[in-house]
Amino acid sequence: EVILDNFHRAPHLLAQKRIDFIKKYTEIAGGCKADELRLRLKMPEHLRKLMVGKRLVLFGKMLTDLGFPDETLIQDIATGFKLSGWMPDSNLFQKNVKSPTLTLEALQQSTESFNSKVRTQMQLRQDQVLETDTWNETEHELEQGWIWEDDSGQWDRKAVARRFGIRQGQKTRVIDDCTVCGLNLTVGTKEKFTLHSIDQMCSMIDHSLEMAAGPHCPILGRTYDLKSAYKQFGLCVE
């Protein structure tokens, strides 16, 4: 249906479908204000700051209308996501259970061993510009409230991730390695996460070419980058 709408049906029909979508949810948004406020009041304080300007109730209604398989996504966003234990089942991906190999309690008792590896790895310096960019991005995240500072100086019973930067075009992307500190060993998943890649896009275009009765219409593609998207999904209080 997506291929037919975008490439093989009259353009005005696609435009009308988009207009109808915007009209429908603009009207629904007006009636969601009280529910949005109630949802905000249930959130922990740090999540309220992250969710400013976001219409989660409206988003939830859109997902329900689309038959989106993850029925608890909005509630997960509102309560925050865990960094250990079993991850929620989204019902989006192929089932593939991977159990945790370490309990959180066992990790806390072994942090001295894990953290010594982190210290060793952090002694391997990157170039000065990359380190400066990484530090500047860390300060930016602090200002945005995406991370917070622990100024106690204590390492005991804390899993300390290794943070470093990598170049992506003209940008520096900051990576937090939670494998070296053992935290990822405490995570269990019920699905194997897969992302659509160029293969899926090529398959869709190939299918569209096969559907064309004659010459195919011109194809224009556009990509959208969600700025700092995953950092706006907060952590649960635990």
Stockholm file with secondary structure:
# STOCKHOLM 1.0

chainA/1-238         EVILDNFHRAPHLLAQKRIDFIKKYTEIAGGCKADELRLRLKMPEHLRKLMVGKRLVLFGKMLTDLGFPDETLIQDIATGFKLSGWMPDSNLFQKNVKSPTLTLEALQQSTESFNSKVRTQMQLRQDQVLETDTWNETEHELEQGWIWEDDSGQWDRKAVARRFGIRQGQKTRVIDDCTVCGLNLTVGTKEKFTLHSIDQMCSMIDHSLEMAAGPHCPILGRTYDLKSAYKQFGLCVE
#=GR chainA/1-238 SS CHHIIIIISCHHHHHHHHHHHHHHHHHHHHTCHHHHHHHHHHSCHHHHHHTTTCCHHHHHHHHHHTTCSCTTHHHHHHHCBCSSEECCCCSSSCEEEECCSSCHHHHHHTHHHHHHHHHHHHTSCCCHHHHHHHHHHHHHHHHHTSSCCCCSCCCTTCCCCEEEEEEETTEEEEEEECSTTSGGGGEEEEECCCCCCHHHHHHHHHHHHHHCSSSCCCCCCCCCCCTTTGGGSCBCCC
#=GC SS_cons         CHHIIIIISCHHHHHHHHHHHHHHHHHHHHTCHHHHHHHHHHSCHHHHHHTTTCCHHHHHHHHHHTTCSCTTHHHHHHHCBCSSEECCCCSSSCEEEECCSSCHHHHHHTHHHHHHHHHHHHTSCCCHHHHHHHHHHHHHHHHHTSSCCCCSCCCTTCCCCEEEEEEETTEEEEEEECSTTSGGGGEEEEECCCCCCHHHHHHHHHHHHHHCSSSCCCCCCCCCCCTTTGGGSCBCCC
//
